[in-house]
């Protein structure tokens, strides 16, 4: 079957399991009924003259057909489908209903299977045409209505009409009363889920989508607002979907061609409000990267010349801003000092205060040959070319001192510190030896690693009891500090480490492999709903957080039982994520967000405040659509008294 889409007037599936298709086209003077499964023509209803408009109103096994001829005359037909049993072919019957000699308005819309309503844009009345009644009672006029829009929507569920005015939504019920929902909107969509009715409205000026539920109880109309989505870009089209399990889903097509999906239920009932920091003018530069070091958040711009320091105890607090002339390649922080090493080989130390003061400077080192660490009150510098360790002790007048000469080659600068043990670890270039310098005893040791010399180690990390080596084949080696003769190997992709916990992601991205207690060799898997771009452990290794940037979702998992505790939508979420024991820091729209973990046993996330903790409503309801059930109703003054309602 081939149709000219430009000539198609209306099309409708109808009949048993929608196996038939009603087609009305300018190409012929007939209504055609096609059988869907083999595309054969069932039946045709012919007219004596061409028609220019056609519309259907279907109800399971029957439909009302309205045809407007070029002469202006309108005819109404009924078509029915039935069969006695499955072994008997479907019977199709057409029946003439009525002829309307004069069109009653510019526009029309079916209200139900016996009523067609005519109207004109801007007028304040509707004209009812009851085409299945005797002629003397076929016409009726309803006046004193809000001005009609050119587009009027029909709600199939309870045979109502809805249209927009300049300042409200108008709902005209089949009981012939109406009520309004105040608000300026430009587009709307009517949806239903079981017996519930919903209206989704877009205000394109404020880029806002409001979602309402409407019902009538004891013959009184009521409505309530369930959710609001604030957009950041202009929308050309949108559609809403109401799912019992997932709540309210809104799909938007932006004017730039981008498609977005929002979960309005998650956005309405997020168990967290964010402490953001945008007040200080020093923080208005682009944040390209940030990390946590020694109780400070450190942010950098894209060229790494602007540095901001913040604290995050209870709230985000600005500490200092530093602008340097050359890009920063390395930095380190202790409680009172910031060390930066720039791309021009200048090492500088500044006081941490609102107006940073330069206290020390040297150009003795080269970028490619040193690695900088902070350990207790000292800055340690490993120089691979000179095979030396240098120290700047900030408890004394700032000066550069040589600690020791190294007996190993370490041009690869693979080094790490374990702050709780006050030790520095350096791997030799041939992987055979691990150098350990104890800052408390000031003793240096050289221990074998048992790693094959042909292995190319490219990263080194530290846990409280273990040193982690990562090679170029994505293999992980665990070297136990207290028992250097034992080493364990894992084959995985990315990793995250904290405390005694190590988390690795498999190459397919759908599973996290968790070593949740290295000392006890306790293992387990976290099955992921979707692939994570970033994941991070709390300092105590109890919880793991992950970000899926594509879906803009934040996940929280408990390590002990590997259960997903939270799943939160945060619009325009960056993959950057840092976590301490009691909070996590995120980046969204160039804003830092501080989220507190206020009750680790209950695993709830909440904004920093003095108010009582509140459990997330999303996890109190098995069906997320029920999250909206407690929103208050607004009673209207219109009651349905008609028997027809």
ZIGIFEN-V170680 format. One record per backbone hydrogen bond with DSSP energy under -0.5 kcal/mol. CO is the residue of the C=O (numbers start at 1). NH is the residue of the N-H. If there is no record, write none. Layout:
((CO:NH) (CO:NH))
//
This chain:
((3:5) (4:7) (4:8) (7:26) (10:24) (12:22) (14:20) (15:18) (16:19) (19:36) (20:14) (21:34) (22:12) (23:32) (24:9) (24:10) (25:28) (29:47) (30:25) (30:32) (31:45) (32:23) (32:34) (33:42) (33:43) (34:21) (34:36) (35:39) (35:40) (40:35) (40:42) (43:33) (44:46) (45:31) (50:70) (53:68) (55:66) (57:64) (59:62) (60:15) (61:81) (62:59) (63:79) (64:57) (65:77) (66:55) (67:69) (67:75) (68:52) (68:53) (69:72) (73:69) (74:100) (75:67) (76:97) (76:98) (77:65) (78:95) (79:63) (80:93) (82:91) (85:88) (91:82) (93:80) (95:78) (98:76) (99:101) (100:74) (107:119) (109:117) (112:115) (114:131) (114:132) (115:111) (115:112) (116:129) (117:109) (118:127) (119:107) (120:123) (123:148) (124:145) (126:128) (126:142) (127:118) (128:130) (128:140) (129:116) (129:131) (130:133) (134:137) (135:138) (138:130) (140:128) (141:143) (142:126) (148:122) (150:152) (153:162) (154:156) (155:159) (155:160) (158:174) (160:155) (161:172) (162:153) (163:170) (167:183) (168:165) (169:181) (170:163) (170:172) (171:173) (171:179) (172:161) (173:176) (177:173) (179:171) (180:182) (181:169) (183:185) (187:202) (189:200) (191:198) (193:196) (196:193) (197:214) (198:191) (199:212) (200:189) (201:210) (202:186) (202:187) (202:204) (203:207) (203:208) (207:231) (208:203) (208:210) (209:229) (210:201) (211:226) (211:227) (212:199) (213:224) (214:197) (215:222) (217:220) (219:640) (220:217) (221:636) (222:215) (223:634) (224:213) (224:226) (227:211) (228:230) (229:209) (229:231) (234:255) (237:253) (239:251) (241:243) (241:249) (243:247) (244:625) (245:624) (247:243) (247:249) (248:264) (248:265) (249:241) (250:262) (251:239) (252:254) (252:260) (253:236) (253:237) (254:257) (258:254) (260:252) (262:250) (262:264) (263:267) (264:268) (265:269) (274:276) (275:594) (276:278) (280:283) (281:284) (286:288) (289:300) (291:298) (293:296) (296:293) (296:298) (297:310) (298:291) (299:308) (300:288) (300:289) (301:304) (304:328) (305:307) (305:324) (306:301) (307:322) (308:299) (309:319) (309:320) (310:297) (311:317) (312:314) (313:315) (315:317) (317:311) (320:309) (322:307) (327:343) (330:341) (332:339) (336:352) (337:334) (338:350) (339:332) (340:348) (341:329) (341:330) (342:345) (345:347) (346:342) (346:348) (347:362) (348:340) (349:359) (349:360) (350:338) (351:353) (357:351) (357:359) (360:349) (362:347) (366:369) (366:370) (367:370) (369:384) (369:385) (371:382) (373:380) (375:378) (377:394) (378:375) (379:392) (380:373) (381:383) (381:390) (382:371) (382:384) (383:387) (383:388) (387:406) (388:383) (389:403) (389:404) (390:381) (391:401) (392:379) (392:394) (393:396) (399:401) (401:391) (401:403) (404:389) (409:429) (410:413) (413:415) (414:427) (416:425) (417:419) (418:421) (418:422) (418:423) (419:422) (422:439) (423:418) (424:437) (425:416) (426:435) (428:431) (431:451) (432:449) (433:428) (433:435) (434:447) (435:426) (436:438) (436:445) (437:424) (437:439) (438:442) (438:443) (443:438) (445:436) (447:434) (452:455) (455:457) (456:472) (459:470) (461:468) (465:481) (465:482) (466:463) (467:469) (467:479) (468:461) (469:477) (470:458) (470:459) (471:474) (474:492) (475:471) (476:490) (477:469) (477:479) (478:480) (478:488) (479:467) (483:486) (486:480) (488:478) (490:476) (490:492) (494:505) (496:503) (498:501) (499:464) (500:518) (501:498) (502:515) (503:496) (504:513) (505:493) (506:509) (510:528) (511:506) (512:514) (512:526) (513:504) (513:515) (514:516) (514:524) (515:502) (517:521) (517:522) (518:521) (522:516) (522:517) (524:514) (525:527) (526:512) (534:547) (536:545) (538:541) (542:559) (543:538) (544:557) (545:536) (546:555) (547:533) (547:534) (547:549) (548:552) (548:553) (552:570) (553:548) (554:568) (555:546) (556:565) (556:566) (557:544) (557:559) (558:562) (558:563) (563:558) (563:565) (566:556) (568:554) (570:573) (572:589) (576:587) (578:585) (582:597) (583:580) (584:595) (585:578) (586:593) (587:574) (588:591) (591:588) (592:277) (593:586) (593:595) (594:275) (595:584) (596:598) (596:606) (599:603) (599:604) (604:598) (604:599) (606:596) (607:609) (616:619) (617:620) (617:621) (622:624) (623:626) (624:627) (625:628) (626:629) (627:630) (628:631) (633:635) (634:223) (637:639) (638:221) (639:641) (642:645))
//
